[in-house]
Protein backbone atom coordinates (compact mmCIF):
# COMPACT_ATOMS: atom_id res chain seq x y z
CA UNK A 1 0.00 0.00 0.00
CA UNK A 2 1.45 3.34 -1.05
CA UNK A 3 0.05 5.75 1.50
CA UNK A 4 1.84 8.83 0.15
CA UNK A 5 -1.08 9.86 -2.07
CA UNK A 6 -3.58 9.53 0.78
CA UNK A 7 -1.85 10.99 3.84
CA UNK A 8 -0.69 14.58 4.16
CA UNK A 9 0.75 16.73 6.90
CA UNK A 10 -0.07 20.44 6.69
CA UNK A 11 0.59 22.85 9.57
CA UNK A 12 -2.76 24.52 8.81
CA UNK A 13 -4.73 21.28 9.23
CA UNK A 14 -4.99 19.64 12.67
CA UNK A 15 -1.74 21.35 13.78
CA UNK A 16 0.27 19.43 11.20
CA UNK A 17 -0.68 15.94 12.37
CA UNK A 18 -0.83 13.40 9.53
CA UNK A 19 -4.39 13.30 8.15
CA UNK A 20 -6.24 11.55 5.38
CA UNK A 21 -6.07 13.89 2.40
CA UNK A 22 -9.22 15.97 1.97
CA UNK A 23 -10.37 15.33 5.54
CA UNK A 24 -9.58 16.35 9.08
CA UNK A 25 -9.39 12.70 10.16
CA UNK A 26 -5.97 12.03 11.67
CA UNK A 27 -3.97 8.83 11.36
CA UNK A 28 -3.81 8.90 15.16
CA UNK A 29 -7.62 8.86 15.42
CA UNK A 30 -7.91 5.92 13.03
CA UNK A 31 -5.34 3.91 14.99
CA UNK A 32 -6.94 4.78 18.31
CA UNK A 33 -10.41 3.71 17.16
CA UNK A 34 -9.07 0.44 15.71
CA UNK A 35 -7.14 -0.27 18.93
CA UNK A 36 -10.35 0.26 20.90
CA UNK A 37 -11.97 -2.51 18.90
CA UNK A 38 -13.85 -0.52 16.27
CA UNK A 39 -14.18 -2.49 13.04
CA UNK A 40 -13.37 -1.09 9.62
CA UNK A 41 -17.08 -1.03 8.80
CA UNK A 42 -17.92 0.87 11.99
CA UNK A 43 -15.14 3.36 11.29
CA UNK A 44 -16.41 3.90 7.75
CA UNK A 45 -19.94 4.38 9.08
CA UNK A 46 -18.89 6.98 11.68
CA UNK A 47 -16.52 8.77 9.29
CA UNK A 48 -18.22 8.55 5.87
CA UNK A 49 -15.48 10.58 4.19
CA UNK A 50 -13.08 7.66 4.74
CA UNK A 51 -12.57 4.67 2.49
CA UNK A 52 -11.20 1.27 3.38
CA UNK A 53 -8.05 2.19 1.45
CA UNK A 54 -7.63 5.21 3.76
CA UNK A 55 -7.65 2.89 6.78
CA UNK A 56 -5.02 0.67 5.17
CA UNK A 57 -2.99 3.76 4.29
CA UNK A 58 -3.03 4.84 7.96
CA UNK A 59 -1.76 1.41 8.99
CA UNK A 60 0.95 1.40 6.29
CA UNK A 61 2.03 4.93 7.26
CA UNK A 62 2.34 3.92 10.90
CA UNK A 63 4.29 0.78 10.09
CA UNK A 64 6.66 2.79 7.89
CA UNK A 65 7.24 5.41 10.59
CA UNK A 66 7.93 2.73 13.21
CA UNK A 67 10.32 0.89 10.91
CA UNK A 68 12.43 4.03 10.70
CA UNK A 69 12.63 4.51 14.46
CA UNK A 70 16.04 3.99 16.01
CA UNK A 71 16.33 2.60 19.49
CA UNK A 72 19.15 3.77 21.68
CA UNK A 73 20.69 1.20 24.01
CA UNK A 74 21.44 2.42 27.50
FINU-686707 format. One record per atom (N, C-alpha, C): residue in three letters; x, y, z. Coordinates in steps of 0.001 Angstrom, whole numbers, padded with zeros to 6 digits, always signed. Example, Ala and Ser with C-alpha at 12.3 -4.5 7.8 and 13.67 -1.06 7.14 Angstrom:
ala+013190-005690+007800ala+012300-004500+007800ala+013200-003300+007800ser+012850-002250+007080ser+013670-001060+007140ser+012900+000030+007870
END
This chain:
unk+000851-001183+000000unk+000000+000000+000000unk+000886+001232+000000unk+000723+002079-000999unk+001451+003342-001051unk+000566+004420-000439unk+000877+004797+000769unk+000051+005750+001502unk+000341+007197+001125unk+001384+007456+000397unk+001838+008832+000155unk+000844+009687-000621unk-000052+009092-001364unk-001077+009856-002073unk-002307+010107-001206unk-002388+009455-000065unk-003581+009533+000782unk-003361+010287+002085unk-002126+010370+002550unk-001850+010988+003843unk-000994+012227+003640unk-001445+013329+004254unk-000692+014577+004161unk-000460+015127+005565unk+000494+016010+005658unk+000753+016729+006898unk+000901+018194+006533unk-000030+019019+007011unk-000071+020443+006694unk-000223+021199+008010unk+000673+022130+008299unk+000586+022845+009571unk-000740+023581+009773unk-001471+023834+008714unk-002762+024521+008812unk-003937+023573+009047unk-003676+022275+009027unk-004734+021281+009234unk-004352+020426+010437unk-005184+020456+011461unk-004990+019644+012675unk-003573+019791+013247unk-003057+021021+013215unk-001742+021346+013784unk-000601+020559+013149unk-000794+020131+011910unk+000270+019427+011198unk+000309+017932+011411unk-000641+017398+012189unk-000677+015940+012368unk-001002+015285+011021unk-000493+014090+010780unk-000827+013397+009530unk-002335+013112+009472unk-002953+013491+008363unk-004391+013300+008149unk-004631+012632+006808unk-005823+012079+006669unk-006241+011555+005377unk-006539+012755+004486unk-005939+012777+003330unk-006075+013895+002399unk-007549+014222+002152unk-007861+015520+002215unk-009222+015969+001968unk-010139+015868+003177unk-009578+015462+004321unk-010375+015329+005545unk-009614+015970+006698unk-010244+015959+007845unk-009579+016354+009084unk-009458+015125+010004unk-009500+013955+009413unk-009386+012696+010158unk-007901+012343+010245unk-007396+012299+011477unk-005972+012026+011666unk-005672+010525+011653unk-004449+010215+011292unk-003972+008828+011364unk-004079+008360+012812unk-003732+009229+013730unk-003808+008903+015158unk-005224+008474+015554unk-006232+009192+015095unk-007620+008855+015422unk-007997+007480+014876unk-007607+007212+013639unk-007914+005917+013027unk-007292+004793+013843unk-006020+004938+014200unk-005341+003906+014985unk-005973+003740+016359unk-006323+004853+016989unk-006945+004779+018312unk-008266+004033+018254unk-009102+004363+017277unk-010406+003706+017159unk-010241+002212+016872unk-009308+001855+015995unk-009067+000442+015711unk-008560-000284+016958unk-007683+000368+017724unk-007137-000270+018928unk-008193-000436+020008unk-009249+000377+019949unk-010354+000263+020905unk-011369-000791+020487unk-011107-001426+019339unk-011974-002514+018898unk-012976-002146+017818unk-012930-000919+017341unk-013853-000525+016272unk-013466-001264+014991unk-014446-001791+014300unk-014183-002492+013040unk-014025-001484+011903unk-013476-001949+010808unk-013368-001087+009620unk-014737-000565+009221unk-015738-001450+009209unk-017082-001028+008795unk-017659+000022+009731unk-017434-000139+011040unk-017916+000868+011995unk-017216+002201+011772unk-015917+002147+011542unk-015141+003356+011291unk-015645+004074+010043unk-015917+003319+009002unk-016415+003902+007754unk-017813+004485+007934unk-018587+003888+008808unk-019935+004384+009079unk-019894+005701+009858unk-019002+005779+010847unk-018890+006977+011681unk-018203+008117+010929unk-017263+007782+010070unk-016517+008774+009288unk-016729+008481+007801unk-017871+008907+007252unk-018222+008551+005874unk-017276+009109+004802unk-016429+010064+005174unk-015476+010582+004194unk-014307+009629+003986unk-014164+008633+004862unk-013079+007656+004745unk-013442+006522+003804unk-012409+005907+003258unk-012567+004672+002490unk-011736+003590+003182unk-011986+002370+002812unk-011200+001272+003375unk-009724+001445+003026unk-009443+001954+001850unk-008051+002189+001453unk-007393+003238+002343unk-008172+004210+002828unk-007634+005207+003761unk-007207+004544+005068unk-007995+003611+005544unk-007653+002889+006781unk-006355+002106+006581unk-006247+001419+005460unk-005023+000667+005174unk-003827+001606+005016unk-004065+002777+004438unk-002987+003765+004292unk-002495+004229+005657unk-003416+004438+006601unk-003033+004843+007960unk-002177+003768+008616unk-002542+002513+008424unk-001757+001407+008987unk-000381+001326+008331unk-000326+001471+007015unk+000946+001405+006294unk+001856+002569+006696unk+001279+003756+006832unk+002031+004930+007258unk+002654+004679+008630unk+001860+004182+009549unk+002335+003925+010903unk+003442+002880+010924unk+003267+001822+010166unk+004291+000782+010092unk+005586+001345+009520unk+005477+002195+008511unk+006658+002790+007891unk+007384+003703+008888unk+006636+004513+009604unk+007240+005409+010591unk+007954+004598+011679unk+007305+003559+012161unk+007925+002734+013207unk+009162+001997+012700unk+009159+001606+011446unk+010319+000888+010908unk+011544+001785+010801unk+011326+003084+010798unk+012432+004032+010700unk+012950+004496+012056unk+012254+004084+013112unk+012635+004506+014462unk+013910+003799+014885unk+014784+004559+015508unk+016035+003985+016009unk+015952+003912+017526unk+016302+002767+018047unk+016329+002596+019493unk+017742+002805+020000unk+017850+003529+021088unk+019150+003773+021680unk+019325+002848+022889unk+020393+002091+022887unk+020688+001200+024014unk+021280+002017+025144unk+020885+001677+026346unk+021438+002422+027501unk+022569+001674+028161
END
